[in-house]
Amino acid sequence: MNQIKLQRELKDERERLEAEQPEEGREAEYYHRLAEIKSEELRIDERISELDAECEKIYLAESDLADV
């Protein structure tokens, strides 16, 4: 799945969960899911940063474009 799309979906789910209170007796499950989401968001942020750094190393000259 596209990392940006997944990141957006996780953010939406996290915000939805944070806007509501956990059901009584299911607090551990609620906080566990929030932790999973936040962990995945951090992993995706790190991966996007890595890809951004790799993209900055790419150089295209006019001659490269002419070859296409």
A tleap script that builds the chain and sets N, CA, C and O, in Angstrom:
source leaprc.protein.ff14SB
mol = sequence {
  NMET ASN GLN ILE LYS LEU GLN ARG GLU LEU
  LYS ASP GLU ARG GLU ARG LEU GLU ALA GLU
  GLN PRO GLU GLU GLY ARG GLU ALA GLU TYR
  TYR HIE ARG LEU ALA GLU ILE LYS SER GLU
  GLU LEU ARG ILE ASP GLU ARG ILE SER GLU
  LEU ASP ALA GLU CYS GLU LYS ILE TYR LEU
  ALA GLU SER ASP LEU ALA ASP CVAL
}
set mol.1.N position { 0.844 -1.179 0.000 }
set mol.1.CA position { 0.000 0.000 0.000 }
set mol.1.C position { 0.891 1.244 0.000 }
set mol.1.O position { 1.972 1.254 0.588 }
set mol.2.N position { 0.428 2.247 -0.646 }
set mol.2.CA position { 1.131 3.520 -0.695 }
set mol.2.C position { 1.366 4.030 0.727 }
set mol.2.O position { 0.431 4.113 1.524 }
set mol.3.N position { 2.613 4.370 1.039 }
set mol.3.CA position { 2.976 4.792 2.396 }
set mol.3.C position { 2.216 6.046 2.832 }
set mol.3.O position { 1.801 6.157 3.986 }
set mol.4.N position { 2.036 6.990 1.901 }
set mol.4.CA position { 1.338 8.226 2.230 }
set mol.4.C position { -0.133 7.938 2.544 }
set mol.4.O position { -0.692 8.486 3.495 }
set mol.5.N position { -0.746 7.083 1.744 }
set mol.5.CA position { -2.150 6.724 1.962 }
set mol.5.C position { -2.303 6.001 3.298 }
set mol.5.O position { -3.217 6.302 4.066 }
set mol.6.N position { -1.419 5.054 3.575 }
set mol.6.CA position { -1.468 4.323 4.835 }
set mol.6.C position { -1.271 5.271 6.008 }
set mol.6.O position { -1.954 5.155 7.026 }
set mol.7.N position { -0.344 6.204 5.870 }
set mol.7.CA position { -0.092 7.176 6.929 }
set mol.7.C position { -1.358 7.996 7.210 }
set mol.7.O position { -1.704 8.228 8.368 }
set mol.8.N position { -2.041 8.429 6.158 }
set mol.8.CA position { -3.266 9.201 6.300 }
set mol.8.C position { -4.358 8.381 6.993 }
set mol.8.O position { -5.059 8.889 7.868 }
set mol.9.N position { -4.499 7.108 6.596 }
set mol.9.CA position { -5.506 6.234 7.203 }
set mol.9.C position { -5.219 6.009 8.684 }
set mol.9.O position { -6.134 6.028 9.507 }
set mol.10.N position { -3.957 5.797 9.021 }
set mol.10.CA position { -3.579 5.605 10.420 }
set mol.10.C position { -3.845 6.867 11.236 }
set mol.10.O position { -4.328 6.790 12.366 }
set mol.11.N position { -3.531 8.019 10.666 }
set mol.11.CA position { -3.771 9.288 11.359 }
set mol.11.C position { -5.264 9.464 11.614 }
set mol.11.O position { -5.659 9.865 12.709 }
set mol.12.N position { -6.097 9.171 10.623 }
set mol.12.CA position { -7.541 9.285 10.780 }
set mol.12.C position { -8.046 8.354 11.883 }
set mol.12.O position { -8.864 8.750 12.714 }
set mol.13.N position { -7.550 7.110 11.883 }
set mol.13.CA position { -7.975 6.149 12.906 }
set mol.13.C position { -7.519 6.596 14.292 }
set mol.13.O position { -8.279 6.511 15.258 }
set mol.14.N position { -6.268 7.077 14.389 }
set mol.14.CA position { -5.756 7.545 15.682 }
set mol.14.C position { -6.584 8.710 16.199 }
set mol.14.O position { -6.963 8.737 17.370 }
set mol.15.N position { -6.862 9.666 15.333 }
set mol.15.CA position { -7.649 10.826 15.752 }
set mol.15.C position { -9.061 10.424 16.176 }
set mol.15.O position { -9.610 10.982 17.126 }
set mol.16.N position { -9.648 9.453 15.470 }
set mol.16.CA position { -10.977 8.965 15.838 }
set mol.16.C position { -10.938 8.304 17.211 }
set mol.16.O position { -11.810 8.545 18.045 }
set mol.17.N position { -9.924 7.471 17.444 }
set mol.17.CA position { -9.802 6.805 18.740 }
set mol.17.C position { -9.553 7.810 19.865 }
set mol.17.O position { -10.128 7.692 20.947 }
set mol.18.N position { -8.694 8.799 19.604 }
set mol.18.CA position { -8.378 9.779 20.638 }
set mol.18.C position { -9.579 10.658 20.982 }
set mol.18.O position { -9.651 11.207 22.082 }
set mol.19.N position { -10.514 10.793 20.055 }
set mol.19.CA position { -11.704 11.617 20.282 }
set mol.19.C position { -12.747 10.903 21.134 }
set mol.19.O position { -13.667 11.540 21.646 }
set mol.20.N position { -12.616 9.606 21.289 }
set mol.20.CA position { -13.582 8.848 22.087 }
set mol.20.C position { -12.918 8.259 23.317 }
set mol.20.O position { -11.694 8.153 23.389 }
set mol.21.N position { -13.718 7.889 24.255 }
set mol.21.CA position { -13.230 7.253 25.476 }
set mol.21.C position { -13.254 5.742 25.291 }
set mol.21.O position { -14.151 5.217 24.632 }
set mol.22.N position { -12.285 5.039 25.861 }
set mol.22.CA position { -12.302 3.576 25.737 }
set mol.22.C position { -13.496 2.997 26.496 }
set mol.22.O position { -13.923 3.530 27.521 }
set mol.23.N position { -14.017 1.902 25.969 }
set mol.23.CA position { -15.123 1.222 26.641 }
set mol.23.C position { -14.625 0.668 27.972 }
set mol.23.O position { -13.478 0.239 28.099 }
set mol.24.N position { -15.495 0.688 28.934 }
set mol.24.CA position { -15.131 0.176 30.246 }
set mol.24.C position { -14.760 -1.302 30.134 }
set mol.24.O position { -15.492 -2.091 29.537 }
set mol.25.N position { -13.640 -1.658 30.703 }
set mol.25.CA position { -13.161 -3.031 30.654 }
set mol.25.C position { -12.310 -3.334 29.426 }
set mol.25.O position { -11.724 -4.412 29.328 }
set mol.26.N position { -12.238 -2.386 28.486 }
set mol.26.CA position { -11.454 -2.608 27.266 }
set mol.26.C position { -10.369 -1.552 27.109 }
set mol.26.O position { -9.886 -1.306 26.004 }
set mol.27.N position { -9.995 -0.938 28.208 }
set mol.27.CA position { -8.994 0.130 28.166 }
set mol.27.C position { -7.654 -0.363 27.634 }
set mol.27.O position { -7.005 0.321 26.843 }
set mol.28.N position { -7.243 -1.551 28.071 }
set mol.28.CA position { -5.946 -2.088 27.643 }
set mol.28.C position { -5.921 -2.282 26.125 }
set mol.28.O position { -4.933 -1.957 25.467 }
set mol.29.N position { -7.002 -2.805 25.586 }
set mol.29.CA position { -7.102 -3.013 24.140 }
set mol.29.C position { -7.056 -1.667 23.402 }
set mol.29.O position { -6.397 -1.537 22.370 }
set mol.30.N position { -7.758 -0.680 23.941 }
set mol.30.CA position { -7.801 0.669 23.369 }
set mol.30.C position { -6.400 1.279 23.319 }
set mol.30.O position { -5.969 1.762 22.272 }
set mol.31.N position { -5.691 1.257 24.445 }
set mol.31.CA position { -4.354 1.861 24.502 }
set mol.31.C position { -3.330 1.057 23.701 }
set mol.31.O position { -2.380 1.617 23.153 }
set mol.32.N position { -3.529 -0.240 23.639 }
set mol.32.CA position { -2.650 -1.083 22.828 }
set mol.32.C position { -2.785 -0.705 21.345 }
set mol.32.O position { -1.786 -0.584 20.637 }
set mol.33.N position { -4.017 -0.522 20.890 }
set mol.33.CA position { -4.234 -0.150 19.489 }
set mol.33.C position { -3.647 1.235 19.204 }
set mol.33.O position { -3.027 1.437 18.161 }
set mol.34.N position { -3.835 2.179 20.113 }
set mol.34.CA position { -3.240 3.506 19.938 }
set mol.34.C position { -1.718 3.410 19.828 }
set mol.34.O position { -1.110 4.085 18.998 }
set mol.35.N position { -1.112 2.580 20.656 }
set mol.35.CA position { 0.344 2.403 20.616 }
set mol.35.C position { 0.769 1.795 19.288 }
set mol.35.O position { 1.774 2.213 18.713 }
set mol.36.N position { 0.023 0.815 18.792 }
set mol.36.CA position { 0.341 0.207 17.496 }
set mol.36.C position { 0.284 1.243 16.376 }
set mol.36.O position { 1.163 1.292 15.516 }
set mol.37.N position { -0.751 2.062 16.399 }
set mol.37.CA position { -0.920 3.079 15.363 }
set mol.37.C position { 0.236 4.075 15.414 }
set mol.37.O position { 0.836 4.393 14.387 }
set mol.38.N position { 0.540 4.559 16.601 }
set mol.38.CA position { 1.622 5.544 16.729 }
set mol.38.C position { 2.959 4.950 16.296 }
set mol.38.O position { 3.765 5.630 15.662 }
set mol.39.N position { 3.194 3.703 16.632 }
set mol.39.CA position { 4.428 3.030 16.231 }
set mol.39.C position { 4.508 2.923 14.711 }
set mol.39.O position { 5.558 3.187 14.125 }
set mol.40.N position { 3.421 2.543 14.082 }
set mol.40.CA position { 3.391 2.428 12.625 }
set mol.40.C position { 3.562 3.795 11.963 }
set mol.40.O position { 4.237 3.907 10.940 }
set mol.41.N position { 2.960 4.824 12.535 }
set mol.41.CA position { 3.131 6.181 12.011 }
set mol.41.C position { 4.606 6.598 12.057 }
set mol.41.O position { 5.119 7.185 11.105 }
set mol.42.N position { 5.272 6.295 13.154 }
set mol.42.CA position { 6.694 6.626 13.273 }
set mol.42.C position { 7.528 5.862 12.260 }
set mol.42.O position { 8.457 6.417 11.673 }
set mol.43.N position { 7.203 4.594 12.051 }
set mol.43.CA position { 7.927 3.778 11.070 }
set mol.43.C position { 7.747 4.363 9.676 }
set mol.43.O position { 8.708 4.453 8.911 }
set mol.44.N position { 6.535 4.757 9.343 }
set mol.44.CA position { 6.262 5.327 8.027 }
set mol.44.C position { 6.973 6.667 7.871 }
set mol.44.O position { 7.560 6.939 6.824 }
set mol.45.N position { 6.924 7.508 8.907 }
set mol.45.CA position { 7.631 8.797 8.854 }
set mol.45.C position { 9.114 8.598 8.580 }
set mol.45.O position { 9.715 9.319 7.782 }
set mol.46.N position { 9.697 7.606 9.255 }
set mol.46.CA position { 11.120 7.317 9.064 }
set mol.46.C position { 11.395 6.861 7.634 }
set mol.46.O position { 12.373 7.283 7.017 }
set mol.47.N position { 10.533 6.004 7.116 }
set mol.47.CA position { 10.714 5.494 5.751 }
set mol.47.C position { 10.571 6.623 4.731 }
set mol.47.O position { 11.341 6.696 3.774 }
set mol.48.N position { 9.597 7.493 4.931 }
set mol.48.CA position { 9.407 8.627 4.027 }
set mol.48.C position { 10.631 9.532 4.062 }
set mol.48.O position { 11.059 10.028 3.020 }
set mol.49.N position { 11.197 9.753 5.232 }
set mol.49.CA position { 12.415 10.566 5.348 }
set mol.49.C position { 13.577 9.925 4.591 }
set mol.49.O position { 14.345 10.616 3.922 }
set mol.50.N position { 13.699 8.609 4.700 }
set mol.50.CA position { 14.745 7.891 3.967 }
set mol.50.C position { 14.565 8.061 2.458 }
set mol.50.O position { 15.527 8.313 1.732 }
set mol.51.N position { 13.329 7.922 2.000 }
set mol.51.CA position { 13.053 8.050 0.567 }
set mol.51.C position { 13.294 9.477 0.083 }
set mol.51.O position { 13.814 9.685 -1.013 }
set mol.52.N position { 12.919 10.450 0.894 }
set mol.52.CA position { 13.182 11.850 0.543 }
set mol.52.C position { 14.681 12.095 0.383 }
set mol.52.O position { 15.111 12.769 -0.552 }
set mol.53.N position { 15.468 11.544 1.301 }
set mol.53.CA position { 16.924 11.713 1.224 }
set mol.53.C position { 17.469 11.063 -0.041 }
set mol.53.O position { 18.364 11.615 -0.681 }
set mol.54.N position { 16.944 9.905 -0.407 }
set mol.54.CA position { 17.389 9.232 -1.629 }
set mol.54.C position { 17.012 10.048 -2.868 }
set mol.54.O position { 17.780 10.125 -3.827 }
set mol.55.N position { 15.839 10.647 -2.838 }
set mol.55.CA position { 15.384 11.448 -3.984 }
set mol.55.C position { 16.258 12.678 -4.186 }
set mol.55.O position { 16.466 13.116 -5.318 }
set mol.56.N position { 16.763 13.228 -3.107 }
set mol.56.CA position { 17.611 14.411 -3.217 }
set mol.56.C position { 18.929 14.105 -3.924 }
set mol.56.O position { 19.572 15.010 -4.455 }
set mol.57.N position { 19.328 12.858 -3.934 }
set mol.57.CA position { 20.590 12.458 -4.577 }
set mol.57.C position { 20.436 12.286 -6.082 }
set mol.57.O position { 21.432 12.180 -6.797 }
set mol.58.N position { 19.219 12.258 -6.563 }
set mol.58.CA position { 18.977 12.022 -7.980 }
set mol.58.C position { 19.143 13.328 -8.750 }
set mol.58.O position { 18.581 14.362 -8.386 }
set mol.59.N position { 19.915 13.255 -9.803 }
set mol.59.CA position { 20.141 14.432 -10.636 }
set mol.59.C position { 19.794 14.069 -12.072 }
set mol.59.O position { 20.277 13.073 -12.609 }
set mol.60.N position { 18.957 14.884 -12.680 }
set mol.60.CA position { 18.612 14.689 -14.078 }
set mol.60.C position { 19.073 15.900 -14.878 }
set mol.60.O position { 18.784 17.044 -14.528 }
set mol.61.N position { 19.779 15.630 -15.933 }
set mol.61.CA position { 20.212 16.685 -16.834 }
set mol.61.C position { 19.292 16.689 -18.053 }
set mol.61.O position { 18.535 15.742 -18.266 }
set mol.62.N position { 19.358 17.734 -18.835 }
set mol.62.CA position { 18.545 17.807 -20.047 }
set mol.62.C position { 18.840 16.627 -20.961 }
set mol.62.O position { 17.943 16.098 -21.617 }
set mol.63.N position { 20.089 16.224 -21.000 }
set mol.63.CA position { 20.451 15.085 -21.861 }
set mol.63.C position { 19.771 13.802 -21.396 }
set mol.63.O position { 19.424 12.954 -22.218 }
set mol.64.N position { 19.577 13.654 -20.086 }
set mol.64.CA position { 18.856 12.478 -19.573 }
set mol.64.C position { 17.419 12.482 -20.075 }
set mol.64.O position { 16.888 11.441 -20.462 }
set mol.65.N position { 16.808 13.627 -20.068 }
set mol.65.CA position { 15.438 13.740 -20.533 }
set mol.65.C position { 15.337 13.498 -22.035 }
set mol.65.O position { 14.366 12.917 -22.520 }
set mol.66.N position { 16.333 13.942 -22.749 }
set mol.66.CA position { 16.337 13.760 -24.197 }
set mol.66.C position { 16.427 12.278 -24.562 }
set mol.66.O position { 15.922 11.865 -25.605 }
set mol.67.N position { 17.065 11.484 -23.714 }
set mol.67.CA position { 17.198 10.036 -23.970 }
set mol.67.C position { 15.883 9.319 -23.810 }
set mol.67.O position { 15.716 8.216 -24.330 }
set mol.68.N position { 14.957 9.907 -23.114 }
set mol.68.CA position { 13.657 9.267 -22.890 }
set mol.68.C position { 12.844 9.478 -24.099 }
set mol.68.O position { 11.699 9.031 -24.159 }
savepdb mol mol.pdb
quit
